[in-house]
């Protein structure tokens, strides 16, 4: 297996959004077990909300300092890593996006309550807003789901450029894991006719997309398994990832807004119509979302 001798680009500059839940810190510890994380810069961020009460604001800042200190202590990073903490006041969703740009984050790691898009917006969800606005990849931990160790990585395969980027990211992650396995998941919505049942038994022989993706993975020394599903893409991706024991699910998602409208919501995601939105809110494992311009 080929182990990278330098930092994996995805892991070179990680922004960790600190909250009361221990999940983001625990997930980061799993990522830092990967050789490609060596030399990474870690920025731990906590945002205290604005409040008219000076006493409450002071208490929130004090709690934020405690959470940041606890995260630093739990991570116990060696000298090969660069660690810093940031404590800010403001609207968390705006501050997280701002800091991600300030530090030029290669990955944003944060928790999510697993709300669908419309409910999330009505409830002022931080993760939903950041998902819309941030340009860097996001690793979302729904309702506290995290992996103690990354061994099996699933990736959704399609004919989009975003999927190609997601595939390469998944390959690079699995390359760093001894005995790791890559799960290639391809889903189609149209039911199979009787002559196409071979797609479920021998997916690579029946699907050119899966065969191509598997070839790319094996060419880079990665053990992989191809899985074919039929039905609603989001639901099938989540089901197949769970049934096959994925520790992490990588999904490419395209930003279809023109440059002039980058600050506006993508209506498909706003209304929960995109595959990425469904997976983000329903997957029973951490989800790495890689946004790519169409």
C-alpha positions in Angstrom: 0.0 0.0 0.0 1.3 3.5 -0.9 1.5 5.7 2.2 2.0 9.4 1.4 5.1 11.0 2.8 3.6 14.5 2.8 0.4 16.0 4.1 -2.8 15.0 2.2 -4.2 18.3 0.8 -7.5 17.7 2.4 -5.9 17.5 5.8 -3.3 20.2 5.6 -5.4 23.0 7.2 -8.4 21.8 9.3 -11.0 24.1 10.9 -12.6 22.4 13.8 -15.9 24.0 15.0 -16.0 23.3 18.8 -19.3 22.8 20.5 -20.7 21.0 23.6 -20.8 17.6 21.7 -17.5 15.6 21.9 -18.1 14.2 18.4 -16.1 16.7 16.3 -13.0 16.3 18.5 -13.3 12.5 18.4 -13.6 12.5 14.7 -10.6 14.7 14.3 -8.6 12.3 16.4 -9.5 9.5 13.9 -8.4 11.7 11.0 -5.1 12.5 12.7 -4.3 8.8 12.9 -3.8 9.0 9.1 -0.2 9.5 7.9 -1.4 12.2 5.5 -2.3 14.4 8.5 1.3 14.9 9.5 2.3 18.6 9.6 -1.3 19.7 9.5 -2.5 23.0 10.9 -5.5 22.7 13.2 -7.6 25.7 14.1 -10.2 25.1 16.8 -13.0 27.7 16.7 -15.8 28.4 19.2 -18.4 31.1 18.6 -20.2 32.7 21.5 -23.6 34.1 20.5 -24.3 37.8 20.9 -26.5 38.5 24.0 -27.7 41.7 25.5 -26.9 40.5 29.0 -23.3 41.3 30.0 -23.3 38.6 32.6 -24.6 36.0 30.2 -22.1 37.1 27.5 -19.3 36.8 30.1 -20.4 33.3 31.1 -20.6 32.2 27.4 -17.1 33.4 26.7 -15.8 31.6 29.8 -17.5 28.4 28.7 -16.1 28.8 25.2 -12.5 29.1 26.7 -13.2 25.9 28.7 -14.3 24.0 25.6 -11.3 25.1 23.6 -8.9 24.2 26.4 -10.6 20.8 26.7 -10.3 20.2 23.0 -6.6 21.1 23.0 -6.0 18.8 26.0 -7.9 15.9 24.4 -6.1 16.2 21.1 -2.7 16.3 22.8 -1.0 17.1 19.4 2.7 16.4 18.9 5.2 19.0 17.8 4.7 18.0 14.1 1.3 19.7 14.2 0.4 23.4 14.4 -2.5 24.1 16.7 -4.3 27.4 17.5 -7.6 28.4 19.0 -10.0 31.2 18.1 -12.8 32.5 20.3 -15.2 34.8 18.6 -18.5 36.5 19.4 -21.3 36.8 16.8 -23.7 34.7 14.8 -22.1 31.2 14.6 -23.1 30.5 11.1 -21.6 33.8 9.8 -18.5 33.6 11.9 -17.7 30.0 10.9 -17.9 30.9 7.2 -15.7 34.0 7.8 -13.1 32.1 9.7 -13.0 29.3 7.1 -12.1 32.0 4.6 -9.6 33.7 6.9 -7.6 30.6 7.6 -8.0 29.2 4.1 -9.4 25.9 5.5 -8.9 22.8 3.4 -11.5 21.0 5.5 -14.2 22.2 7.9 -15.3 19.7 10.6 -18.5 20.3 12.5 -21.6 18.8 14.0 -25.1 18.7 12.5 -28.5 18.1 14.0 -29.7 16.2 10.9 -32.6 18.5 10.1 -33.9 18.6 6.6 -33.2 21.8 4.7 -36.4 23.7 5.2 -36.7 22.8 8.9 -33.0 23.6 9.3 -33.4 27.1 7.8 -36.5 27.7 9.9 -34.6 26.7 13.0 -31.5 28.8 11.9 -29.3 25.7 11.6 -25.6 26.6 11.5 -24.5 23.5 9.6 -27.1 24.1 6.9 -26.1 27.7 6.4 -22.4 26.9 6.3 -23.1 24.0 3.8 -24.7 26.6 1.5 -22.0 29.2 1.9 -18.6 27.5 2.5 -16.4 26.7 -0.5 -14.1 24.2 1.3 -15.0 20.5 1.8 -17.1 19.8 5.0 -17.1 16.8 7.2 -20.5 16.7 9.0 -21.3 14.6 12.0 -25.0 14.1 12.3 -26.4 13.8 15.8 -23.1 12.8 17.2 -22.2 10.1 14.7 -18.4 9.8 14.4 -15.8 7.1 13.7 -13.2 6.1 16.2 -11.1 4.7 13.3 -11.5 5.1 9.6 -11.2 1.7 7.9 -13.9 1.5 5.3 -14.7 4.5 3.1 -17.8 4.7 0.8 -18.1 7.0 -2.1 -21.0 7.7 -4.4 -20.2 7.2 -8.1 -21.9 9.2 -10.9 -20.8 10.8 -14.1 -20.3 14.3 -12.6 -17.0 16.1 -12.1 -17.9 16.4 -8.4 -18.0 12.6 -8.2 -14.6 12.3 -9.8 -13.1 14.7 -7.2 -14.9 12.8 -4.4 -13.6 9.5 -5.8 -10.0 10.7 -5.7 -10.4 12.0 -2.1 -11.8 8.7 -1.0 -8.9 6.8 -2.7 -6.4 9.1 -1.0 -8.0 8.4 2.4 -8.1 4.6 2.0 -4.5 4.5 0.7 -3.4 5.6 4.2 -5.2 2.8 6.0 -3.6 -0.6 6.4 -6.3 -3.1 5.4 -8.6 -0.3 4.4 -11.4 -0.8 1.8 -13.1 1.5 -0.6 -16.8 1.0 -1.3 -17.9 2.3 -4.7 -21.7 2.9 -4.7 -23.6 3.5 -7.9 -27.4 4.0 -7.8 -29.9 4.4 -10.6 -33.5 5.4 -10.3 -35.0 3.4 -13.2 -36.0 -0.1 -12.2 -34.0 -3.1 -13.6 -35.7 -5.2 -16.2 -35.1 -9.0 -15.9 -32.2 -8.9 -18.3 -30.3 -6.4 -16.1 -30.2 -8.3 -12.8 -26.5 -9.0 -13.4 -25.8 -5.4 -12.4 -26.6 -6.4 -8.7 -24.4 -9.5 -8.8 -21.5 -8.4 -11.0 -21.8 -4.6 -10.9 -18.4 -3.8 -12.5 -19.2 -6.0 -15.5 -22.5 -4.3 -16.0 -21.7 -0.7 -15.2 -19.0 1.2 -17.1 -18.9 3.9 -14.4 -18.2 1.4 -11.6 -15.7 -0.5 -13.7 -13.8 2.8 -14.5 -13.9 3.9 -10.9 -12.6 0.5 -9.7 -9.8 0.6 -12.2 -8.7 4.0 -11.0 -8.7 2.8 -7.4 -6.8 -0.5 -8.0 -4.3 1.3 -10.2 -3.4 3.4 -7.1 -3.1 0.2 -4.9 -6.5 0.5 -3.2 -8.7 -2.5 -2.4 -12.3 -1.8 -3.5 -15.7 -3.3 -3.8 -18.4 -2.2 -6.2 -22.0 -2.0 -5.1 -25.0 -1.3 -7.3 -28.4 0.0 -6.0 -31.7 0.8 -7.5 -34.1 3.4 -6.2 -34.0 6.9 -4.7 -30.3 7.9 -4.9 -30.1 9.5 -1.5 -31.9 6.8 0.4 -30.0 4.0 -1.5 -26.6 5.6 -0.9 -27.4 5.8 2.9 -28.7 2.3 3.0 -25.8 0.7 1.1 -23.2 2.6 3.1 -24.8 1.5 6.4 -25.3 -2.2 5.3 -21.7 -2.4 4.2 -20.2 -0.9 7.4 -18.9 2.4 6.0 -17.0 4.5 8.6 -17.1 7.5 6.3 -19.2 8.5 3.3 -17.7 10.8 0.7 -20.1 12.6 -1.6 -19.4 15.1 -4.4 -22.0 17.9 -4.6 -22.1 20.5 -7.3 -22.8 24.2 -6.7 -25.1 25.2 -9.6 -25.4 28.9 -8.7 -23.6 31.4 -11.0 -20.8 33.4 -9.5 -22.9 36.4 -9.0 -25.3 34.4 -6.8 -22.8 32.5 -4.6 -24.2 34.2 -1.5 -27.8 33.0 -2.3 -29.2 29.6 -1.3 -29.3 26.8 -3.9 -33.1 26.2 -4.1 -32.7 22.5 -4.6 -30.8 22.2 -1.3 -33.1 24.8 0.4 -36.1 22.5 -0.3 -34.3 19.3 0.3 -34.4 18.0 -3.3 -30.7 17.3 -3.7 -29.0 14.0 -3.1 -26.4 15.7 -1.0 -29.1 17.2 1.3 -30.7 13.8 1.9 -27.4 12.1 2.6 -26.3 14.9 4.9 -29.4 14.6 7.0 -29.9 10.8 7.0 -26.6 9.0 6.7 -25.7 7.0 9.8 -22.0 7.7 9.5 -19.9 10.9 9.1 -20.4 12.5 5.6 -17.6 14.3 3.8 -19.2 16.8 1.3 -17.0 18.1 -1.5 -18.6 21.1 -3.3 -17.4 21.5 -6.9 -18.5 24.2 -9.4 -20.5 22.7 -12.2 
